[in-house]
Amino acid sequence: MIVGLLIPAVIVAQAQQPAVPLRIAASSQASVEVHLNARHIGNRWFEEDASLFGPSRIAISYGQPHARGRKVEGGLIPLDTVWRFGANMATTLHTDLDITLGDVKLPRGDYSLFILYTRTGYTLIANRGTGQWGTDHDATKDIGRVALTSRTMAEPEPSLSIYLVPDSPDPTTGYANLRGTLRIKWGTTELTTPWRVDQ
């Protein structure tokens, strides 16, 4: 009989607990990719449908922060500090091909990307380290730095958005001349630099 009296008391106590508020994530995971239906091996390009080598891929994966009314330039992107270029884990670049980003040559492989924002402009940093938390930038593993072109946008971008925009390759020269633009948008700032596939 005592047990029967305790159970309703526990149920009443649980019912009086305040509801857990719904929380919105401060960031989400995003990626952008360029796929080529060929793979470069040695001095030849192998088409996907003519071999077992498969297509090639250039991809950037990043934690996508959302401004939600907060200051972006000089706020969420700190001034004079290497920034993780996203949220949470370091932003990663994977390439199945040798590429040039800006004027920095990157052999096929995996890299982390960071940004340095100063009063004189923005710089993209390519780093050999991978798999680290975004605030763990090891400058001894930096491969190179790319000065980014900056412009102010009329309409602000509420979430960090990264684009790998390819230009159409000349069909007479094949994939070796594939190139494009890396576009980064957040707040009122758009940053760009060219990229290309190396022969």
N, CA, C and O of each residue as an XYZ file, in Angstrom:
796
protein
N       0.818     -1.199      0.000
C       0.000      0.000      0.000
C       0.854      1.252      0.000
O       0.477      2.254     -0.607
N       1.973      1.216      0.654
C       2.870      2.374      0.662
C       3.408      2.627     -0.737
O       3.509      3.774     -1.171
N       3.754      1.555     -1.442
C       4.256      1.696     -2.808
C       3.213      2.364     -3.693
O       3.551      3.221     -4.510
N       1.964      1.985     -3.542
C       0.894      2.573     -4.333
C       0.755      4.064     -4.093
O       0.338      4.790     -4.996
N       1.081      4.529     -2.941
C       0.991      5.961     -2.638
C       2.176      6.733     -3.202
O       2.022      7.902     -3.559
N       3.340      6.125     -3.294
C       4.537      6.816     -3.774
C       4.513      7.034     -5.284
O       4.982      8.071     -5.755
N       3.983      6.091     -6.053
C       4.000      6.195     -7.509
C       3.261      7.435     -8.000
O       3.817      8.169     -8.817
N       2.039      7.708     -7.546
C       1.382      8.928     -7.995
C       2.158     10.186     -7.636
O       2.139     11.157     -8.393
N       2.845     10.187     -6.486
C       3.623     11.358     -6.084
C       4.763     11.610     -7.060
O       5.045     12.760     -7.396
N       5.424     10.543     -7.521
C       6.518     10.681     -8.490
C       5.987     11.204     -9.812
O       6.608     12.071    -10.427
N       4.847     10.691    -10.262
C       4.252     11.132    -11.518
C       3.897     12.610    -11.455
O       4.121     13.344    -12.417
N       3.345     13.050    -10.327
C       2.991     14.463    -10.169
C       4.245     15.326    -10.187
O       4.240     16.403    -10.783
N       5.326     14.870     -9.540
C       6.572     15.639     -9.511
C       7.148     15.778    -10.912
O       7.643     16.847    -11.268
N       7.093     14.700    -11.727
C       7.607     14.781    -13.086
C       6.763     15.694    -13.946
O       7.295     16.405    -14.798
N       5.479     15.689    -13.745
C       4.592     16.521    -14.544
C       4.822     18.001    -14.276
O       4.517     18.829    -15.134
N       5.348     18.352    -13.116
C       5.545     19.754    -12.762
C       6.898     20.289    -13.219
O       7.169     21.478    -13.052
N       7.755     19.441    -13.792
C       9.057     19.883    -14.289
C       8.840     20.863    -15.440
O       7.961     20.638    -16.272
N       9.621     21.950    -15.509
C       9.458     22.891    -16.626
C       9.876     22.242    -17.952
O      10.786     21.414    -17.981
N       9.216     22.617    -19.033
C       9.531     22.072    -20.359
C      10.907     22.551    -20.808
O      11.292     23.690    -20.545
N      11.643     21.678    -21.486
C      12.958     22.035    -22.011
C      12.761     22.961    -23.214
O      12.040     22.603    -24.145
N      13.390     24.155    -23.215
C      13.186     25.080    -24.342
C      13.816     24.539    -25.622
O      14.861     23.888    -25.590
N      13.172     24.817    -26.734
C      13.690     24.427    -28.036
C      14.889     25.295    -28.367
O      14.807     26.521    -28.293
N      16.002     24.674    -28.731
C      17.216     25.425    -29.053
C      17.530     25.296    -30.536
O      17.362     24.228    -31.124
N      17.985     26.388    -31.135
C      18.369     26.393    -32.543
C      19.887     26.317    -32.623
O      20.589     27.052    -31.929
N      20.386     25.434    -33.463
C      21.834     25.255    -33.577
C      22.499     26.535    -34.051
O      21.976     27.234    -34.918
N      23.652     26.835    -33.476
C      24.405     28.024    -33.868
C      25.110     27.811    -35.203
O      25.531     28.772    -35.847
N      25.238     26.556    -35.616
C      25.901     26.262    -36.888
C      25.349     24.966    -37.457
O      24.694     24.189    -36.762
N      25.625     24.753    -38.724
C      25.273     23.500    -39.382
C      26.481     23.049    -40.198
O      27.454     23.792    -40.327
N      26.425     21.850    -40.742
C      27.526     21.333    -41.549
C      27.199     21.526    -43.019
O      26.074     21.264    -43.447
N      28.180     21.986    -43.802
C      27.954     22.234    -45.229
C      29.168     21.770    -46.022
O      30.260     21.614    -45.477
N      28.961     21.551    -47.314
C      30.078     21.226    -48.195
C      29.747     21.694    -49.602
O      28.585     21.837    -49.980
N      30.800     21.924    -50.357
C      30.671     22.322    -51.758
C      31.667     21.480    -52.539
O      32.795     21.275    -52.091
N      31.249     20.984    -53.726
C      32.118     20.089    -54.488
C      32.065     20.401    -55.971
O      31.051     20.860    -56.496
N      33.181     20.141    -56.629
C      33.267     20.155    -58.084
C      33.663     18.746    -58.493
O      34.652     18.204    -57.999
N      32.885     18.149    -59.404
C      33.165     16.793    -59.886
C      33.594     16.857    -61.345
O      32.991     17.563    -62.153
N      34.642     16.111    -61.669
C      35.098     15.980    -63.045
C      34.947     14.523    -63.426
O      35.355     13.639    -62.673
N      34.370     14.262    -64.575
C      34.146     12.882    -64.998
C      35.404     12.257    -65.577
O      35.343     11.500    -66.547
N      36.526     12.571    -64.989
C      37.805     12.011    -65.414
C      38.775     12.100    -64.249
O      38.567     12.857    -63.302
N      39.827     11.321    -64.335
C      40.871     11.360    -63.316
C      42.216     11.504    -64.024
O      42.472     10.854    -65.038
N      43.064     12.361    -63.477
C      44.372     12.626    -64.062
C      45.398     11.693    -63.427
O      45.657     11.778    -62.227
N      45.976     10.811    -64.222
C      46.998      9.883    -63.738
C      48.172      9.967    -64.699
O      48.036      9.707    -65.894
N      49.328     10.334    -64.158
C      50.486     10.549    -65.024
C      50.227     11.724    -65.943
O      49.879     12.812    -65.485
N      50.394     11.512    -67.226
C      50.150     12.573    -68.201
C      48.841     12.389    -68.963
O      48.623     13.029    -69.991
N      47.960     11.507    -68.454
C      46.723     11.221    -69.187
C      45.502     11.447    -68.310
O      45.563     11.322    -67.087
N      44.394     11.782    -68.959
C      43.096     11.877    -68.307
C      42.302     10.628    -68.653
O      42.159     10.292    -69.828
N      41.782      9.936    -67.644
C      41.001      8.731    -67.854
C      39.535      9.056    -67.616
O      39.163      9.492    -66.526
N      38.694      8.846    -68.635
C      37.264      9.121    -68.526
C      36.610      8.099    -67.611
O      37.018      6.939    -67.567
N      35.608      8.532    -66.894
C      34.910      7.659    -65.948
C      34.318      6.442    -66.645
O      34.408      5.331    -66.122
N      33.713      6.628    -67.814
C      33.064      5.510    -68.476
C      34.035      4.646    -69.286
O      33.625      3.647    -69.876
N      35.304      5.016    -69.319
C      36.268      4.257    -70.107
C      37.284      3.522    -69.228
O      38.190      2.864    -69.740
N      37.133      3.636    -67.905
C      38.095      2.988    -67.012
C      37.457      2.744    -65.661
O      36.295      3.089    -65.443
N      38.195      2.164    -64.778
C      37.710      1.913    -63.425
C      38.233      2.946    -62.442
O      38.077      2.779    -61.232
N      38.847      4.000    -62.934
C      39.472      4.970    -62.040
C      38.450      5.903    -61.388
O      38.714      6.433    -60.309
N      37.304      6.113    -62.008
C      36.265      6.946    -61.418
C      36.520      8.434    -61.602
O      37.563      8.839    -62.114
N      35.546      9.250    -61.174
C      35.667     10.696    -61.351
C      36.608     11.311    -60.321
O      36.980     10.673    -59.337
N      36.983     12.556    -60.567
C      37.791     13.328    -59.629
C      36.895     14.313    -58.905
O      35.822     14.674    -59.390
N      37.353     14.746    -57.735
C      36.534     15.613    -56.900
C      37.407     16.653    -56.215
O      38.506     16.351    -55.751
N      36.903     17.882    -56.157
C      37.476     18.940    -55.329
C      36.361     19.345    -54.378
O      35.269     19.695    -54.826
N      36.616     19.305    -53.071
C      35.541     19.540    -52.105
C      36.025     20.359    -50.920
O      37.152     20.192    -50.456
N      35.168     21.240    -50.439
C      35.413     21.983    -49.204
C      34.270     21.657    -48.251
O      33.101     21.823    -48.600
N      34.606     21.191    -47.040
C      33.620     20.879    -46.005
C      33.853     21.804    -44.818
O      34.990     22.029    -44.403
N      32.753     22.339    -44.275
C      32.917     23.335    -43.214
C      31.694     23.388    -42.306
O      30.574     23.085    -42.718
N      31.942     23.783    -41.052
C      30.853     24.117    -40.153
C      30.331     25.480    -40.587
O      31.102     26.430    -40.723
N      29.027     25.576    -40.803
C      28.442     26.801    -41.355
C      27.792     27.622    -40.239
O      26.671     27.323    -39.828
N      28.483     28.653    -39.747
C      27.877     29.490    -38.707
C      26.819     30.423    -39.287
O      26.863     30.783    -40.463
N      25.871     30.805    -38.440
C      24.792     31.709    -38.818
C      24.902     32.960    -37.952
O      25.069     32.859    -36.737
N      24.812     34.125    -38.563
C      25.022     35.380    -37.837
C      23.940     35.626    -36.792
O      24.254     36.059    -35.683
N      22.686     35.364    -37.113
C      21.564     35.575    -36.199
C      21.625     36.947    -35.519
O      21.462     37.063    -34.305
N      21.863     37.982    -36.333
C      21.864     39.347    -35.824
C      23.184     39.816    -35.236
O      23.307     40.980    -34.856
N      24.170     38.936    -35.152
C      25.461     39.323    -34.572
C      26.358     39.965    -35.629
O      26.180     39.741    -36.826
N      27.309     40.753    -35.181
C      28.275     41.396    -36.072
C      29.202     40.340    -36.659
O      29.742     39.512    -35.925
N      29.388     40.362    -37.973
C      30.237     39.369    -38.629
C      31.669     39.884    -38.732
O      32.559     39.354    -38.068
N      31.908     40.912    -39.554
C      33.254     41.447    -39.771
C      33.731     42.161    -38.501
O      33.118     43.131    -38.054
N      34.834     41.667    -37.929
C      35.341     42.237    -36.690
C      34.598     41.752    -35.458
O      34.884     42.201    -34.348
N      33.649     40.844    -35.637
C      32.925     40.238    -34.522
C      33.108     38.740    -34.574
O      34.022     38.197    -33.955
N      32.225     38.061    -35.322
C      32.368     36.615    -35.484
C      33.640     36.263    -36.252
O      34.260     35.232    -35.988
N      34.030     37.114    -37.198
C      35.349     36.987    -37.837
C      36.255     37.986    -37.129
O      36.167     39.185    -37.390
N      37.123     37.516    -36.237
C      37.912     38.447    -35.426
C      38.972     39.177    -36.251
O      39.490     38.649    -37.235
N      39.276     40.380    -35.835
C      40.297     41.192    -36.484
C      41.678     40.786    -35.967
O      41.863     40.579    -34.768
N      42.639     40.676    -36.877
C      44.042     40.388    -36.542
C      44.240     39.054    -35.816
O      45.170     38.907    -35.024
N      43.375     38.098    -36.087
C      43.483     36.771    -35.489
C      43.173     35.735    -36.566
O      42.246     35.924    -37.353
N      43.933     34.649    -36.610
C      43.631     33.575    -37.559
C      42.299     32.962    -37.148
O      42.124     32.519    -36.012
N      41.361     32.946    -38.098
C      39.991     32.476    -37.844
C      39.809     31.083    -38.434
O      40.403     30.764    -39.464
N      39.004     30.263    -37.799
C      38.803     28.872    -38.210
C      38.081     28.725    -39.537
O      37.960     27.609    -40.042
N      37.593     29.826    -40.124
C      36.926     29.802    -41.423
C      35.715     28.887    -41.383
O      35.536     28.019    -42.237
N      34.891     29.103    -40.370
C      33.692     28.299    -40.203
C      33.359     28.160    -38.743
O      33.542     29.091    -37.959
N      32.863     26.981    -38.374
C      32.514     26.687    -36.984
C      33.018     25.291    -36.637
O      33.138     24.417    -37.496
N      33.306     25.111    -35.364
C      33.687     23.799    -34.822
C      35.006     23.295    -35.419
O      36.046     23.923    -35.221
N      34.978     22.172    -36.147
C      36.207     21.610    -36.709
C      36.770     22.543    -37.784
O      36.045     23.354    -38.360
N      38.065     22.416    -38.041
C      38.692     23.234    -39.084
C      38.069     22.914    -40.440
O      37.736     21.764    -40.727
N      37.918     23.932    -41.255
C      37.405     23.752    -42.616
C      38.418     22.944    -43.414
O      39.619     23.202    -43.337
N      37.941     21.965    -44.182
C      38.854     21.086    -44.918
C      38.666     21.210    -46.422
O      37.555     21.404    -46.916
N      39.764     21.094    -47.125
C      39.785     21.025    -48.583
C      40.312     19.657    -48.965
O      41.385     19.252    -48.517
N      39.555     18.937    -49.801
C      40.022     17.664    -50.359
C      40.096     17.826    -51.873
O      39.163     18.334    -52.495
N      41.205     17.394    -52.461
C      41.315     17.436    -53.914
C      41.952     16.152    -54.427
O      42.983     15.711    -53.920
N      41.325     15.559    -55.438
C      41.881     14.385    -56.108
C      42.888     14.777    -57.177
O      43.515     13.919    -57.798
N      43.037     16.077    -57.386
C      43.896     16.601    -58.450
C      44.880     17.608    -57.889
O      44.633     18.204    -56.840
N      45.983     17.801    -58.573
C      46.881     18.898    -58.232
C      46.190     20.185    -58.669
O      45.777     20.312    -59.822
N      46.067     21.134    -57.750
C      45.399     22.394    -58.079
C      46.253     23.569    -57.628
O      47.185     23.413    -56.839
N      45.918     24.746    -58.141
C      46.493     25.994    -57.652
C      45.342     26.838    -57.146
O      44.383     27.100    -57.871
N      45.444     27.258    -55.905
C      44.443     28.102    -55.267
C      45.065     29.473    -55.092
O      46.003     29.642    -54.312
N      44.535     30.469    -55.830
C      45.228     31.763    -55.865
C      46.544     31.554    -56.568
O      46.571     31.258    -57.762
N      47.657     31.706    -55.832
C      48.969     31.409    -56.399
C      49.691     30.320    -55.599
O      50.902     30.143    -55.727
N      48.928     29.589    -54.767
C      49.508     28.520    -53.944
C      49.206     27.170    -54.585
O      48.045     26.821    -54.800
N      50.257     26.414    -54.888
C      50.106     25.086    -55.484
C      49.828     24.061    -54.385
O      50.535     23.993    -53.380
N      48.764     23.255    -54.607
C      48.379     22.233    -53.643
C      48.328     20.876    -54.343
O      47.420     20.630    -55.137
N      49.283     19.997    -54.063
C      49.212     18.646    -54.628
C      47.955     17.943    -54.109
O      47.441     18.283    -53.044
N      47.465     16.960    -54.872
C      46.258     16.262    -54.449
C      46.423     15.759    -53.020
O      47.495     15.305    -52.619
N      45.333     15.851    -52.265
C      45.376     15.455    -50.861
C      44.359     16.239    -50.051
O      43.381     16.761    -50.586
N      44.611     16.312    -48.738
C      43.694     16.957    -47.798
C      44.414     18.083    -47.053
O      45.587     17.969    -46.696
N      43.677     19.166    -46.834
C      44.234     20.358    -46.202
C      43.190     20.994    -45.294
O      41.997     20.714    -45.408
N      43.654     21.851    -44.393
C      42.761     22.707    -43.624
C      42.911     24.122    -44.144
O      43.986     24.520    -44.591
N      41.824     24.883    -44.082
C      41.832     26.264    -44.538
C      41.466     27.189    -43.380
O      40.563     26.898    -42.595
N      42.174     28.291    -43.290
C      41.918     29.305    -42.276
C      41.877     30.666    -42.968
O      42.290     30.795    -44.120
N      41.379     31.678    -42.260
C      41.364     33.041    -42.798
C      41.949     33.986    -41.768
O      41.679     33.872    -40.573
N      42.753     34.919    -42.249
C      43.276     36.005    -41.424
C      42.663     37.299    -41.930
O      42.838     37.665    -43.093
N      41.938     37.995    -41.049
C      41.276     39.258    -41.383
C      42.039     40.388    -40.687
O      42.135     40.408    -39.460
N      42.578     41.325    -41.466
C      43.291     42.474    -40.913
C      42.695     43.751    -41.499
O      41.809     43.694    -42.352
N      43.176     44.887    -41.043
C      42.683     46.165    -41.564
C      43.051     46.365    -43.030
O      42.451     47.193    -43.716
N      44.027     45.614    -43.507
C      44.438     45.753    -44.913
C      43.780     44.724    -45.819
O      43.970     44.775    -47.034
N      43.004     43.784    -45.261
C      42.312     42.825    -46.105
C      42.238     41.431    -45.506
O      42.529     41.219    -44.329
N      41.839     40.483    -46.356
C      41.639     39.087    -45.956
C      42.671     38.196    -46.647
O      43.011     38.404    -47.811
N      43.159     37.206    -45.911
C      44.120     36.247    -46.438
C      43.637     34.834    -46.137
O      43.271     34.530    -45.002
N      43.635     33.973    -47.148
C      43.304     32.564    -46.984
C      44.595     31.801    -46.708
O      45.597     32.004    -47.393
N      44.573     30.929    -45.710
C      45.757     30.153    -45.322
C      45.488     28.680    -45.595
O      44.506     28.125    -45.102
N      46.355     28.045    -46.380
C      46.282     26.602    -46.623
C      47.274     25.922    -45.683
O      48.428     26.337    -45.579
N      46.812     24.871    -44.997
C      47.589     24.238    -43.934
C      47.562     22.725    -44.115
O      46.530     22.160    -44.478
N      48.706     22.060    -43.860
C      48.823     20.603    -44.018
C      48.045     19.815    -42.968
O      47.665     18.671    -43.213
N      47.807     20.407    -41.816
C      47.128     19.696    -40.733
C      45.684     19.405    -41.101
O      45.046     20.198    -41.793
N      45.163     18.273    -40.642
C      43.757     17.925    -40.869
C      43.194     17.264    -39.615
O      43.933     16.702    -38.806
N      41.878     17.342    -39.470
C      41.198     16.667    -38.374
C      41.261     17.398    -37.051
O      40.831     16.852    -36.035
N      41.780     18.612    -37.026
C      41.907     19.338    -35.768
C      40.712     20.261    -35.527
O      39.976     20.601    -36.454
N      40.536     20.657    -34.277
C      39.521     21.648    -33.943
C      39.909     22.956    -34.621
O      41.092     23.245    -34.803
N      38.908     23.741    -34.990
C      39.168     24.936    -35.785
C      40.049     25.981    -35.150
O      40.658     26.790    -35.851
N      40.130     25.980    -33.826
C      40.987     26.968    -33.158
C      42.428     26.483    -33.006
O      43.277     27.224    -32.512
N      42.712     25.255    -33.420
C      44.053     24.684    -33.285
C      44.853     24.871    -34.575
O      45.146     23.905    -35.279
N      45.197     26.105    -34.872
C      45.979     26.411    -36.077
C      47.464     26.299    -35.753
O      47.973     27.032    -34.905
N      48.154     25.391    -36.420
C      49.596     25.202    -36.251
C      50.291     25.865    -37.433
O      50.325     25.311    -38.532
N      50.843     27.052    -37.203
C      51.456     27.843    -38.285
C      52.645     27.134    -38.920
O      53.010     27.449    -40.053
N      53.263     26.178    -38.212
C      54.403     25.462    -38.797
C      53.968     24.547    -39.936
O      54.804     24.096    -40.720
N      52.661     24.265    -40.039
C      52.147     23.413    -41.109
C      51.532     24.211    -42.256
O      50.957     23.630    -43.177
N      51.651     25.532    -42.206
C      51.122     26.359    -43.292
C      51.891     26.094    -44.582
O      53.121     26.036    -44.585
N      51.153     25.935    -45.673
C      51.754     25.723    -46.989
C      51.904     27.039    -47.721
O      52.907     27.277    -48.394
N      50.904     27.890    -47.588
C      50.956     29.174    -48.274
C      49.750     30.023    -47.931
O      48.787     29.559    -47.319
N      49.826     31.285    -48.345
C      48.759     32.246    -48.082
C      48.328     32.905    -49.378
O      49.142     33.171    -50.263
N      47.027     33.163    -49.472
C      46.438     33.735    -50.679
C      45.717     35.021    -50.288
O      44.823     34.998    -49.442
N      46.095     36.133    -50.892
C      45.360     37.385    -50.679
C      44.010     37.275    -51.386
O      43.954     36.974    -52.578
N      42.935     37.516    -50.658
C      41.595     37.404    -51.205
C      41.097     38.772    -51.674
O      41.346     39.786    -51.023
N      40.401     38.792    -52.793
C      39.770     40.013    -53.273
C      38.466     40.194    -52.514
O      37.689     39.250    -52.370
N      38.225     41.410    -52.029
C      37.059     41.678    -51.200
C      36.153     42.710    -51.854
O      36.620     43.667    -52.472
N      34.835     42.498    -51.705
C      33.875     43.511    -52.133
C      32.718     43.523    -51.143
O      32.412     42.510    -50.515
N      32.079     44.679    -51.012
C      30.928     44.819    -50.127
C      29.656     44.510    -50.906
O      29.435     45.043    -51.993
N      28.821     43.643    -50.336
C      27.567     43.256    -50.982
C      26.439     44.172    -50.503
O      26.445     44.635    -49.362
N      25.485     44.422    -51.378
C      24.344     45.265    -51.027
C      23.436     44.574    -50.013
O      22.921     45.213    -49.096
N      23.244     43.272    -50.183
C      22.397     42.482    -49.279
C      23.273     41.567    -48.440
O      24.081     40.824    -48.999
N      23.144     41.593    -47.121
C      23.976     40.725    -46.288
C      23.610     39.246    -46.429
O      22.456     38.890    -46.666
N      24.610     38.416    -46.280
C      24.439     36.952    -46.295
C      24.380     36.489    -44.833
O      25.365     36.653    -44.114
N      23.259     35.918    -44.368
C      23.119     35.584    -42.952
C      23.962     34.392    -42.490
O      24.269     34.276    -41.304
N      24.338     33.506    -43.420
C      25.120     32.312    -43.076
C      26.384     32.279    -43.926
O      26.369     32.665    -45.095
N      27.480     31.813    -43.326
C      28.711     31.646    -44.100
C      28.431     30.689    -45.253
O      27.956     29.574    -45.036
N      28.722     31.122    -46.477
C      28.480     30.294    -47.659
C      29.725     30.281    -48.532
O      30.280     31.331    -48.855
N      30.160     29.081    -48.911
C      31.362     28.903    -49.725
C      30.947     28.245    -51.037
O      30.167     27.293    -51.047
N      31.479     28.765    -52.142
C      31.147     28.253    -53.470
C      32.430     27.972    -54.243
O      33.369     28.767    -54.201
N      32.473     26.845    -54.948
C      33.528     26.549    -55.917
C      32.875     26.651    -57.284
O      32.249     25.697    -57.745
N      33.014     27.787    -57.930
C      32.311     28.032    -59.185
C      33.246     27.707    -60.345
O      34.209     28.441    -60.569
N      32.991     26.617    -61.099
C      33.869     26.290    -62.227
C      33.508     27.112    -63.459
O      32.342     27.422    -63.702
N      34.533     27.455    -64.227
C      34.319     28.005    -65.563
C      34.223     26.820    -66.509
O      34.780     25.758    -66.233
N      33.530     26.989    -67.609
C      33.431     25.905    -68.586
C      34.786     25.682    -69.233
O      35.381     26.629    -69.747
N      35.292     24.444    -69.219
C      36.574     24.188    -69.880
C      36.417     24.240    -71.393
O      35.341     23.976    -71.929
N      37.480     24.574    -72.055
C      37.505     24.530    -73.520
C      37.484     23.059    -73.932
O      38.417     22.326    -73.605
N      36.445     22.607    -74.640
C      36.345     21.176    -74.966
C      37.482     20.666    -75.833
O      37.714     19.458    -75.893
N      38.193     21.556    -76.502
C      39.296     21.106    -77.353
C      40.569     20.836    -76.542
O      41.480     20.168    -77.032
N      40.639     21.338    -75.330
C      41.842     21.135    -74.524
C      41.609     20.219    -73.333
O      42.554     19.910    -72.607
N      40.389     19.781    -73.114
C      40.104     18.833    -72.051
C      40.083     19.463    -70.671
O      39.945     20.678    -70.523
N      40.226     18.589    -69.637
C      40.070     19.010    -68.255
C      41.265     19.780    -67.715
O      41.156     20.444    -66.684
N      42.390     19.703    -68.387
C      43.605     20.303    -67.847
C      43.483     21.807    -67.682
O      44.192     22.394    -66.866
N      42.602     22.439    -68.436
C      42.441     23.891    -68.307
C      41.237     24.277    -67.457
O      40.809     25.431    -67.487
N      40.682     23.333    -66.700
C      39.542     23.654    -65.861
C      39.976     24.631    -64.777
O      40.985     24.438    -64.099
N      39.191     25.669    -64.642
C      39.484     26.687    -63.638
C      38.181     27.257    -63.127
O      37.113     26.943    -63.651
N      38.259     28.079    -62.124
C      37.054     28.670    -61.579
C      37.378     29.675    -60.500
O      38.501     30.170    -60.402
N      36.372     29.969    -59.688
C      36.508     30.970    -58.635
C      36.017     30.391    -57.317
O      34.946     29.787    -57.256
N      36.800     30.578    -56.272
C      36.360     30.283    -54.912
C      35.677     31.543    -54.395
O      36.294     32.606    -54.335
N      34.396     31.425    -54.019
C      33.631     32.557    -53.493
C      33.241     32.275    -52.044
O      32.760     31.190    -51.716
N      33.455     33.258    -51.193
C      33.122     33.165    -49.774
C      32.228     34.360    -49.448
O      32.610     35.507    -49.677
N      31.039     34.086    -48.914
C      30.113     35.163    -48.582
C      29.647     35.021    -47.139
O      29.260     33.942    -46.691
N      29.695     36.145    -46.425
C      29.123     36.205    -45.077
C      29.026     37.653    -44.663
O      29.912     38.452    -44.966
N      27.968     37.991    -43.982
C      27.760     39.390    -43.631
C      27.596     40.199    -44.901
O      26.852     39.811    -45.802
N      28.282     41.308    -44.972
C      28.215     42.145    -46.175
C      29.442     41.978    -47.058
O      29.656     42.763    -47.982
N      30.251     40.957    -46.778
C      31.513     40.784    -47.498
C      31.491     39.560    -48.396
O      31.042     38.487    -47.992
N      31.979     39.729    -49.617
C      32.242     38.610    -50.515
C      33.739     38.588    -50.791
O      34.327     39.608    -51.149
N      34.351     37.417    -50.622
C      35.779     37.221    -50.861
C      35.942     36.246    -52.014
O      35.197     35.271    -52.119
N      36.910     36.505    -52.875
C      37.131     35.614    -54.017
C      38.610     35.404    -54.279
O      39.448     36.237    -53.934
N      38.910     34.267    -54.899
C      40.236     33.991    -55.452
C      40.065     32.933    -56.531
O      39.170     32.095    -56.422
N      40.895     32.945    -57.568
C      40.768     31.919    -58.599
C      41.376     30.594    -58.169
O      42.242     30.550    -57.296
N      40.913     29.513    -58.793
C      41.528     28.196    -58.644
C      41.604     27.566    -60.024
O      40.846     27.920    -60.927
N      42.536     26.623    -60.175
C      42.657     25.919    -61.447
C      43.238     24.536    -61.214
O      43.940     24.297    -60.232
N      42.936     23.631    -62.130
C      43.511     22.289    -62.114
C      44.843     22.351    -62.833
O      44.934     22.873    -63.944
N      45.877     21.819    -62.199
C      47.225     21.823    -62.809
C      47.407     20.591    -63.669
O      46.785     19.557    -63.429
N      48.257     20.705    -64.665
C      48.554     19.570    -65.545
C      49.579     18.677    -64.909
O      49.964     17.664    -65.493
